[in-house]
Amino acid sequence: MNESPDLSRADLDGVPVGRLLALTGRLLSARFQRFLDAEGLSHSGWLVLMKLGDADGLTQREVADRCYVTQATVTGVVDTLERDGLVVRERGTDDRRVVRVRLTDTGRSRLAKAKATVHAEMAPLFADLTAREEAVVRRFLTRTVRRLGAETGESNR
């Protein structure tokens, strides 16, 4: 189904909140992905790089948990990022079964550039949000994510 993103305020006033969330998520995701595409990154690759940017040297299990995905998904994403020279896998020195994922210098540079692009392009969408509005939206979205996470078993990731 191809829905028009050109909806007037009147068109949106009667739409249920859940539908508004879904529509907002779809439109934001599409916009976000355009900027990631320009940087040569998939959404999953972006998430992995972001998590490694926060805490480099995570195990693949830790990356999966922090990205809310399975280890199998992370394996494929890390394979791609490694092929592109953005990350390396390193075996643990104490336990060779442990594999840590680390950003390369190229990965760090690509992440910094992508973050700057995404911030510059996405921040204007929220520029008129007051601190009070942001707190209300944040509280609502956090509760919703927790509820949905509890249903799917993702609440502790």
CYANA upper distance limits for C-alpha pairs under 8 A (distance plus 0.5 A):
  5 PRO  CA     27 LEU  CA      8.16
  7 LEU  CA     11 ASP  CA      6.34
  7 LEU  CA     12 LEU  CA      7.31
  8 SER  CA     12 LEU  CA      7.05
  9 ARG  CA     13 ASP  CA      6.64
 10 ALA  CA     14 GLY  CA      8.21
 11 ASP  CA     15 VAL  CA      8.04
 12 LEU  CA     20 LEU  CA      8.31
 15 VAL  CA     19 ARG  CA      7.00
 15 VAL  CA     20 LEU  CA      7.00
 16 PRO  CA     20 LEU  CA      6.86
 17 VAL  CA     21 LEU  CA      6.65
 18 GLY  CA     22 ALA  CA      6.76
 19 ARG  CA     23 LEU  CA      6.56
 20 LEU  CA     24 THR  CA      6.42
 21 LEU  CA     25 GLY  CA      6.45
 22 ALA  CA     26 ARG  CA      6.64
 23 LEU  CA     27 LEU  CA      6.68
 24 THR  CA     28 LEU  CA      6.45
 25 GLY  CA     29 SER  CA      6.36
 26 ARG  CA     30 ALA  CA      6.68
 27 LEU  CA     31 ARG  CA      6.79
 28 LEU  CA     32 PHE  CA      6.44
 29 SER  CA     33 GLN  CA      6.44
 30 ALA  CA     34 ARG  CA      6.86
 31 ARG  CA     35 PHE  CA      7.35
 32 PHE  CA     36 LEU  CA      6.91
 32 PHE  CA    118 VAL  CA      7.55
 32 PHE  CA    122 MET  CA      8.02
 33 GLN  CA     37 ASP  CA      6.40
 33 GLN  CA     42 SER  CA      7.95
 33 GLN  CA     43 HIS  CA      7.23
 34 ARG  CA     38 ALA  CA      6.90
 35 PHE  CA     39 GLU  CA      7.09
 35 PHE  CA    114 ALA  CA      8.36
 35 PHE  CA    117 THR  CA      7.51
 35 PHE  CA    118 VAL  CA      6.78
 35 PHE  CA    121 GLU  CA      8.40
 36 LEU  CA     40 GLY  CA      6.72
 36 LEU  CA     41 LEU  CA      5.65
 36 LEU  CA     42 SER  CA      6.91
 36 LEU  CA     43 HIS  CA      7.54
 36 LEU  CA     46 TRP  CA      8.14
 36 LEU  CA    114 ALA  CA      7.39
 36 LEU  CA    118 VAL  CA      8.08
 37 ASP  CA     41 LEU  CA      6.09
 37 ASP  CA     42 SER  CA      7.25
 39 GLU  CA    110 ARG  CA      8.06
 39 GLU  CA    113 LYS  CA      8.40
 39 GLU  CA    114 ALA  CA      6.55
 41 LEU  CA     45 GLY  CA      6.34
 41 LEU  CA     46 TRP  CA      6.62
 42 SER  CA     46 TRP  CA      6.62
 43 HIS  CA     47 LEU  CA      6.79
 44 SER  CA     48 VAL  CA      6.81
 44 SER  CA     77 VAL  CA      7.17
 45 GLY  CA     49 LEU  CA      6.64
 45 GLY  CA     77 VAL  CA      6.47
 45 GLY  CA     78 VAL  CA      8.14
 45 GLY  CA     81 LEU  CA      7.33
 46 TRP  CA     50 MET  CA      6.52
 46 TRP  CA    111 LEU  CA      8.17
 47 LEU  CA     51 LYS  CA      6.71
 47 LEU  CA     67 CYS  CA      6.89
 48 VAL  CA     52 LEU  CA      6.69
 48 VAL  CA     63 VAL  CA      7.16
 48 VAL  CA     67 CYS  CA      7.45
 48 VAL  CA     74 VAL  CA      8.38
 48 VAL  CA     77 VAL  CA      8.33
 48 VAL  CA     78 VAL  CA      8.35
 49 LEU  CA     53 GLY  CA      6.43
 49 LEU  CA    103 LEU  CA      7.90
 49 LEU  CA    107 GLY  CA      7.95
 49 LEU  CA    111 LEU  CA      7.02
 50 MET  CA     54 ASP  CA      6.85
 50 MET  CA    111 LEU  CA      7.71
 51 LYS  CA     55 ALA  CA      6.70
 51 LYS  CA     56 ASP  CA      8.04
 51 LYS  CA     63 VAL  CA      7.33
 51 LYS  CA     66 ARG  CA      7.58
 51 LYS  CA     67 CYS  CA      8.03
 52 LEU  CA     56 ASP  CA      4.82
 52 LEU  CA     57 GLY  CA      7.34
 52 LEU  CA     58 LEU  CA      7.36
 52 LEU  CA     63 VAL  CA      8.27
 52 LEU  CA    101 VAL  CA      8.18
 52 LEU  CA    102 ARG  CA      7.28
 52 LEU  CA    103 LEU  CA      7.12
 53 GLY  CA    103 LEU  CA      7.97
 53 GLY  CA    108 ARG  CA      7.84
 53 GLY  CA    111 LEU  CA      8.28
 56 ASP  CA    101 VAL  CA      7.66
 56 ASP  CA    102 ARG  CA      5.94
 56 ASP  CA    103 LEU  CA      7.13
 57 GLY  CA    100 ARG  CA      5.62
 57 GLY  CA    101 VAL  CA      5.50
 57 GLY  CA    102 ARG  CA      5.24
 57 GLY  CA    103 LEU  CA      8.33
 58 LEU  CA     62 GLU  CA      6.30
 58 LEU  CA     63 VAL  CA      6.70
 58 LEU  CA    100 ARG  CA      5.77
 58 LEU  CA    101 VAL  CA      6.13
 58 LEU  CA    102 ARG  CA      7.77
 59 THR  CA     63 VAL  CA      6.79
 59 THR  CA     98 VAL  CA      7.47
 59 THR  CA     99 VAL  CA      6.19
 59 THR  CA    100 ARG  CA      4.83
 59 THR  CA    101 VAL  CA      6.56
 60 GLN  CA     64 ALA  CA      6.61
 60 GLN  CA     71 GLN  CA      7.07
 60 GLN  CA     74 VAL  CA      7.10
 60 GLN  CA     75 THR  CA      7.74
 60 GLN  CA     99 VAL  CA      7.43
 60 GLN  CA    100 ARG  CA      7.06
 60 GLN  CA    101 VAL  CA      7.25
 61 ARG  CA     65 ASP  CA      6.68
 61 ARG  CA     71 GLN  CA      6.35
 62 GLU  CA     66 ARG  CA      6.63
 63 VAL  CA     67 CYS  CA      6.54
 63 VAL  CA     74 VAL  CA      7.67
 64 ALA  CA     68 TYR  CA      6.46
 64 ALA  CA     69 VAL  CA      5.57
 64 ALA  CA     70 THR  CA      6.05
 64 ALA  CA     71 GLN  CA      5.84
 64 ALA  CA     73 THR  CA      8.21
 64 ALA  CA     74 VAL  CA      6.38
 65 ASP  CA     69 VAL  CA      6.98
 65 ASP  CA     70 THR  CA      8.02
 65 ASP  CA    157 ARG  CA      5.41
 66 ARG  CA    157 ARG  CA      6.24
 67 CYS  CA    157 ARG  CA      8.12
 68 TYR  CA    154 GLU  CA      7.14
 68 TYR  CA    157 ARG  CA      6.34
 69 VAL  CA     73 THR  CA      6.89
 69 VAL  CA     74 VAL  CA      7.67
 70 THR  CA     74 VAL  CA      7.03
 71 GLN  CA     75 THR  CA      6.63
 72 ALA  CA     76 GLY  CA      7.11
 73 THR  CA     77 VAL  CA      6.83
 74 VAL  CA     78 VAL  CA      6.34
 75 THR  CA     79 ASP  CA      6.55
 76 GLY  CA     80 THR  CA      6.92
 77 VAL  CA     81 LEU  CA      6.71
 78 VAL  CA     82 GLU  CA      6.30
 78 VAL  CA     87 VAL  CA      7.80
 79 ASP  CA     83 ARG  CA      6.60
 80 THR  CA     84 ASP  CA      6.72
 81 LEU  CA     85 GLY  CA      6.79
 81 LEU  CA     86 LEU  CA      5.73
 81 LEU  CA     87 VAL  CA      6.25
 82 GLU  CA     86 LEU  CA      6.17
 82 GLU  CA     87 VAL  CA      5.34
 82 GLU  CA     88 VAL  CA      6.14
 82 GLU  CA     89 ARG  CA      8.24
 85 GLY  CA    104 THR  CA      7.47
 85 GLY  CA    106 THR  CA      7.27
 85 GLY  CA    107 GLY  CA      7.47
 86 LEU  CA    103 LEU  CA      6.51
 86 LEU  CA    104 THR  CA      5.85
 86 LEU  CA    105 ASP  CA      8.00
 86 LEU  CA    106 THR  CA      6.07
 86 LEU  CA    107 GLY  CA      4.28
 86 LEU  CA    108 ARG  CA      7.99
 86 LEU  CA    110 ARG  CA      8.26
 87 VAL  CA    101 VAL  CA      7.07
 87 VAL  CA    102 ARG  CA      5.89
 87 VAL  CA    103 LEU  CA      4.88
 87 VAL  CA    104 THR  CA      5.60
 87 VAL  CA    107 GLY  CA      6.62
 88 VAL  CA    101 VAL  CA      6.26
 88 VAL  CA    102 ARG  CA      5.87
 88 VAL  CA    103 LEU  CA      6.98
 88 VAL  CA    104 THR  CA      7.13
 89 ARG  CA     99 VAL  CA      6.76
 89 ARG  CA    100 ARG  CA      6.11
 89 ARG  CA    101 VAL  CA      5.14
 89 ARG  CA    102 ARG  CA      6.89
 90 GLU  CA     99 VAL  CA      5.99
 90 GLU  CA    100 ARG  CA      5.66
 90 GLU  CA    101 VAL  CA      6.84
 90 GLU  CA    102 ARG  CA      8.02
 91 ARG  CA     95 ASP  CA      8.18
 91 ARG  CA     96 ARG  CA      5.83
 91 ARG  CA     97 ARG  CA      7.41
 91 ARG  CA     98 VAL  CA      6.31
 91 ARG  CA     99 VAL  CA      5.05
 91 ARG  CA    100 ARG  CA      6.81
 92 GLY  CA     96 ARG  CA      5.42
 92 GLY  CA     97 ARG  CA      7.48
 92 GLY  CA     98 VAL  CA      5.69
 92 GLY  CA     99 VAL  CA      6.47
 92 GLY  CA    100 ARG  CA      7.48
103 LEU  CA    107 GLY  CA      5.82
103 LEU  CA    108 ARG  CA      6.59
104 THR  CA    108 ARG  CA      6.70
105 ASP  CA    109 SER  CA      6.72
106 THR  CA    110 ARG  CA      6.57
107 GLY  CA    111 LEU  CA      6.49
108 ARG  CA    112 ALA  CA      6.65
109 SER  CA    113 LYS  CA      6.68
110 ARG  CA    114 ALA  CA      6.53
111 LEU  CA    115 LYS  CA      6.48
112 ALA  CA    116 ALA  CA      6.73
113 LYS  CA    117 THR  CA      6.75
114 ALA  CA    118 VAL  CA      6.51
115 LYS  CA    119 HIS  CA      6.44
116 ALA  CA    120 ALA  CA      6.55
117 THR  CA    121 GLU  CA      6.66
118 VAL  CA    122 MET  CA      6.27
118 VAL  CA    123 ALA  CA      8.50
119 HIS  CA    123 ALA  CA      5.95
120 ALA  CA    124 PRO  CA      7.91
122 MET  CA    126 PHE  CA      8.06
123 ALA  CA    127 ALA  CA      6.69
124 PRO  CA    128 ASP  CA      8.47
129 LEU  CA    133 GLU  CA      6.52
129 LEU  CA    134 GLU  CA      6.66
130 THR  CA    134 GLU  CA      6.59
131 ALA  CA    135 ALA  CA      6.69
132 ARG  CA    136 VAL  CA      6.89
133 GLU  CA    137 VAL  CA      6.63
134 GLU  CA    138 ARG  CA      6.32
135 ALA  CA    139 ARG  CA      6.53
136 VAL  CA    140 PHE  CA      6.71
137 VAL  CA    141 LEU  CA      6.53
138 ARG  CA    142 THR  CA      6.40
139 ARG  CA    143 ARG  CA      6.68
140 PHE  CA    144 THR  CA      6.69
141 LEU  CA    145 VAL  CA      6.55
142 THR  CA    146 ARG  CA      6.66
143 ARG  CA    147 ARG  CA      6.67
144 THR  CA    148 LEU  CA      6.64
145 VAL  CA    149 GLY  CA      6.28
145 VAL  CA    155 SER  CA      8.49
146 ARG  CA    150 ALA  CA      6.48
146 ARG  CA    155 SER  CA      6.27
147 ARG  CA    151 GLU  CA      6.96
147 ARG  CA    155 SER  CA      8.35
148 LEU  CA    152 THR  CA      6.88
148 LEU  CA    155 SER  CA      8.27
149 GLY  CA    153 GLY  CA      6.17
149 GLY  CA    154 GLU  CA      4.93
149 GLY  CA    155 SER  CA      4.70
149 GLY  CA    156 ASN  CA      8.39
150 ALA  CA    154 GLU  CA      6.63
150 ALA  CA    155 SER  CA      5.41
